[in-house]
């Protein structure tokens, strides 16, 4: 996909580490100019003209509108938008404070809504054929017992992809999404250090792998590129097949707690 995005200009929300950083790196390698975004205090350096640091949930929607305005000021020709900012703050449902649920929905869903709306207004006013990728998750379809807020938010992202596509395709704006399965990121690495948990997840994945965030990079570049011109409103699952497999058969004598011993 070398230079597949040459001549394009991108903004990736939530791109200072993990999946977003891998996406942004791949988009740059594919030839696009880039503005990145992260939380204040994010890794990989402080704020500069190509890295904007702001908490998207702080004073919504004004915070997101202000961020979009900064992007247009720095790079008015921006035509590629990736909404990857997200959090997973879950605790067991009966213990969850409403504020935790609300913050999850604000960052994982509402910030995406406002960003796409601001960019789409900018694009349609200038006749720019924009392209959008939202980051969902396998959890948008497959639930876990202690991830009610996260699962709900990612299900909403998938619905948002469909609805935005229907609204914006007639205006020349293409909207799709990627839905990662379990990947090695700064958020998941502590759990994956345990051999038993890692082996249990590998068993639940048809290709038997738990890769790094770079697994989403090629899918994102593809969806933003010309090769995906006729793809609208789709959620591309990047999960090694986990989302299409029923509960796998446990090998004879295999006990998760003893895996790797």
Secondary structure per residue as TSV (DSSP state, phi and psi in degrees):
chain	resnum	aa	ss	phi	psi
A	1	X	-	360.0	20.8
A	2	X	T	-59.1	127.3
A	3	X	T	63.6	19.3
A	4	X	T	-65.1	-19.9
A	5	X	T	-117.4	21.1
A	6	X	T	-58.7	135.3
A	7	X	T	89.1	-4.1
A	8	X	-	-100.5	165.1
A	9	X	E	-135.8	123.2
A	10	X	E	-118.3	152.4
A	11	X	E	-130.8	128.3
A	12	X	E	-120.3	112.2
A	13	X	E	-79.0	132.3
A	14	X	S	73.6	60.0
A	15	X	-	-133.6	24.3
A	16	X	S	-93.6	-10.1
A	17	X	S	-160.6	170.6
A	18	X	H	62.3	-141.9
A	19	X	H	-60.3	-43.3
A	20	X	H	-62.3	-39.6
A	21	X	H	-64.6	-41.1
A	22	X	H	-64.0	-40.5
A	23	X	H	-61.2	-49.5
A	24	X	H	-62.2	-41.9
A	25	X	H	-58.7	-45.7
A	26	X	H	-66.7	-37.9
A	27	X	H	-63.8	-40.5
A	28	X	H	-65.6	-43.6
A	29	X	H	-60.4	-33.5
A	30	X	T	-76.8	-0.5
A	31	X	T	110.4	-3.8
A	32	X	-	-84.6	149.5
A	33	X	E	-77.1	156.9
A	34	X	E	-139.5	138.5
A	35	X	E	-121.0	131.0
A	36	X	E	-107.6	164.8
A	37	X	E	-142.3	146.2
A	38	X	E	-158.0	177.0
A	39	X	-	-71.4	152.0
A	40	X	T	-55.1	132.8
A	41	X	T	87.1	5.9
A	42	X	-	-61.7	162.6
A	43	X	S	-70.5	172.9
A	44	X	S	68.8	37.8
A	45	X	-	96.8	171.8
A	46	X	-	-92.1	-168.8
A	47	X	-	-72.6	138.4
A	48	X	B	-145.8	-170.6
A	49	X	T	-67.0	-15.7
A	50	X	T	-114.9	7.4
A	51	X	E	-141.4	111.3
A	52	X	E	-104.8	128.8
A	53	X	E	-113.9	116.0
A	54	X	-	-159.5	143.3
A	55	X	-	-83.0	111.9
A	56	X	T	-66.1	-22.8
A	57	X	T	-85.9	-4.6
A	58	X	T	-84.2	104.2
A	59	X	T	69.1	46.7
A	60	X	T	-61.7	146.8
A	61	X	T	-88.2	-2.4
A	62	X	H	-61.5	-35.8
A	63	X	H	-60.7	-42.4
A	64	X	H	-73.3	-38.9
A	65	X	H	-63.6	-38.6
A	66	X	H	-65.0	-38.6
A	67	X	H	-63.2	-46.0
A	68	X	H	-59.6	-40.2
A	69	X	H	-62.4	-38.6
A	70	X	H	-63.7	-41.4
A	71	X	H	-61.6	-46.2
A	72	X	H	-66.0	-32.7
A	73	X	H	-66.9	-42.4
A	74	X	H	-77.2	-34.9
A	75	X	-	-146.8	73.6
A	76	X	T	-62.8	-21.3
A	77	X	T	-87.3	8.3
A	78	X	-	-51.2	125.3
A	79	X	-	-127.7	0.0
A	80	X	E	-122.2	127.2
A	81	X	E	-126.8	126.1
A	82	X	E	-118.8	120.7
A	83	X	E	-100.6	98.9
A	84	X	-	-116.9	-8.5
A	85	X	-	-58.2	134.6
A	86	X	-	-168.7	160.6
A	87	X	-	-137.1	157.6
A	88	X	-	-132.3	104.0
A	89	X	-	-116.1	17.0
A	90	X	-	-67.9	149.2
A	91	X	-	-133.3	169.9
A	92	X	-	-50.6	142.1
A	93	X	G	-53.2	-45.7
A	94	X	G	-69.4	-13.5
A	95	X	G	-102.4	-3.2
A	96	X	-	-77.7	127.6
A	97	X	-	-77.9	146.6
A	98	X	H	-58.6	-34.3
A	99	X	H	-60.9	-33.5
A	100	X	H	-67.4	-45.6
A	101	X	H	-59.9	-45.2
A	102	X	H	-65.4	-41.8
A	103	X	H	-63.9	-39.8
A	104	X	H	-60.0	-47.2
A	105	X	H	-67.8	-35.9
A	106	X	I	-61.4	-48.6
A	107	X	I	-78.3	-46.0
A	108	X	I	-77.7	-22.8
A	109	X	I	-124.9	-58.0
A	110	X	I	-61.9	-39.7
A	111	X	H	-63.8	-35.9
A	112	X	H	-64.1	-46.9
A	113	X	H	-55.1	-49.2
A	114	X	H	-68.4	-41.6
A	115	X	H	-60.8	-48.5
A	116	X	H	-62.7	-40.0
A	117	X	H	-61.8	-45.4
A	118	X	H	-64.3	-43.1
A	119	X	H	-67.9	-41.2
A	120	X	H	-64.5	-37.6
A	121	X	H	-62.8	-42.8
A	122	X	H	-62.5	-45.6
A	123	X	H	-66.2	-47.4
A	124	X	H	-66.8	-32.1
A	125	X	H	-68.0	-23.1
A	126	X	H	-115.2	3.9
A	127	X	T	68.3	29.9
A	128	X	-	-90.8	125.1
A	129	X	-	-80.1	86.7
A	130	X	-	-74.8	161.1
A	131	X	E	-135.6	133.2
A	132	X	E	-127.4	138.8
A	133	X	E	-128.4	126.0
A	134	X	E	-104.0	141.8
A	135	X	E	-93.3	114.6
A	136	X	-	-98.9	-139.2
A	137	X	-	-170.4	156.1
A	138	X	G	-56.8	-26.2
A	139	X	G	-68.7	-8.6
A	140	X	G	-70.6	-15.9
A	141	X	T	-123.6	-32.7
A	142	X	S	-110.8	119.8
A	143	X	-	-93.4	156.8
A	144	X	-	-126.0	149.2
A	145	X	T	-65.1	-24.7
A	146	X	T	-113.5	25.4
A	147	X	-	-128.7	43.3
A	148	X	H	-61.1	-48.7
A	149	X	H	-65.5	-46.3
A	150	X	H	-63.8	-46.5
A	151	X	H	-59.8	-44.1
A	152	X	H	-61.2	-43.6
A	153	X	H	-65.5	-39.5
A	154	X	H	-76.3	-28.9
A	155	X	H	-64.1	-37.8
A	156	X	H	-66.3	-36.3
A	157	X	H	-62.6	-42.6
A	158	X	H	-62.7	-41.7
A	159	X	H	-64.4	-37.0
A	160	X	H	-63.2	-40.8
A	161	X	H	-57.6	-47.0
A	162	X	H	-63.7	-48.5
A	163	X	H	-68.4	-42.4
A	164	X	H	-63.7	-35.9
A	165	X	H	-61.5	-45.4
A	166	X	H	-62.9	-38.5
A	167	X	H	-73.5	-36.5
A	168	X	H	-104.0	-20.1
A	169	X	G	-56.4	-40.9
A	170	X	G	-63.1	-17.7
A	171	X	G	-95.7	5.8
A	172	X	T	85.4	13.9
A	173	X	-	-107.3	126.5
A	174	X	E	-102.7	128.4
A	175	X	E	-124.2	127.5
A	176	X	E	-143.2	179.4
A	177	X	E	-145.1	160.5
A	178	X	E	-118.1	141.8
A	179	X	E	-123.9	94.7
A	180	X	E	-69.3	147.7
A	181	X	-	-85.7	-153.7
A	182	X	S	-72.9	123.7
A	183	X	-	-126.0	160.1
A	184	X	B	-80.7	111.3
A	185	X	-	-136.5	171.2
A	186	X	T	-56.3	-27.2
A	187	X	T	-78.6	-34.2
A	188	X	T	-97.6	-15.8
A	189	X	H	-55.8	-41.3
A	190	X	H	-57.5	-41.2
A	191	X	H	-70.3	-38.3
A	192	X	H	-73.9	-12.0
A	193	X	T	-66.3	-24.7
A	194	X	S	-77.3	120.1
A	195	X	H	-58.4	-40.1
A	196	X	H	-63.2	-46.2
A	197	X	H	-64.9	-43.7
A	198	X	H	-61.1	-44.0
A	199	X	H	-65.7	-36.1
A	200	X	H	-64.0	-40.4
A	201	X	H	-69.8	-38.6
A	202	X	H	-62.2	-37.4
A	203	X	H	-64.8	-32.9
A	204	X	T	-83.0	-0.1
A	205	X	S	-115.0	121.0
A	206	X	T	-52.3	-38.3
A	207	X	T	-86.4	-0.2
A	208	X	-	70.6	22.6
A	209	X	-	-125.3	149.5
A	210	X	-	-125.3	89.3
A	211	X	-	-82.6	-179.7
A	212	X	B	-84.0	-179.9
A	213	X	G	-64.1	-18.3
A	214	X	G	-62.5	-15.6
A	215	X	G	-60.1	-27.7
A	216	X	G	-87.9	-9.6
A	217	X	H	-65.3	-50.8
A	218	X	H	-63.7	-38.5
A	219	X	H	-62.3	-39.4
A	220	X	H	-67.3	-46.1
A	221	X	H	-60.5	-41.9
A	222	X	H	-59.7	-48.9
A	223	X	H	-66.6	-27.1
A	224	X	H	-83.0	-17.4
A	225	X	S	-89.8	174.1
A	226	X	G	-65.1	-26.6
A	227	X	G	-63.5	-22.2
A	228	X	G	-101.5	24.5
A	229	X	T	-54.8	-36.1
A	230	X	T	-100.7	15.8
A	231	X	-	-103.3	116.7
A	232	X	-	-133.9	137.5
A	233	X	S	71.1	23.4
A	234	X	-	-105.8	145.0
A	235	X	E	-107.3	111.2
A	236	X	E	-89.8	114.7
A	237	X	E	-82.7	124.2
A	238	X	E	-114.6	79.6
A	239	X	S	-141.3	14.2
A	240	X	T	64.4	13.9
A	241	X	T	95.2	1.9
A	242	X	G	-57.1	-38.0
A	243	X	G	-73.7	-10.7
A	244	X	G	-110.2	4.0
A	245	X	-	-107.9	128.1
A	246	X	-	-68.0	169.2
A	247	X	S	-46.8	118.8
A	248	X	-	-71.1	153.9
A	249	X	-	-71.2	132.0
A	250	X	-	-79.2	128.6
A	251	X	-	-56.2	147.1
A	252	X	T	-54.6	128.8
A	253	X	T	78.8	4.3
A	254	X	-	-91.8	119.7
A	255	X	-	-117.4	121.5
A	256	X	G	-52.2	-41.2
A	257	X	G	-65.0	-19.5
A	258	X	G	-104.7	3.7
A	259	X	T	-61.5	134.6
A	260	X	T	83.6	-4.5
A	261	X	-	-80.4	360.0
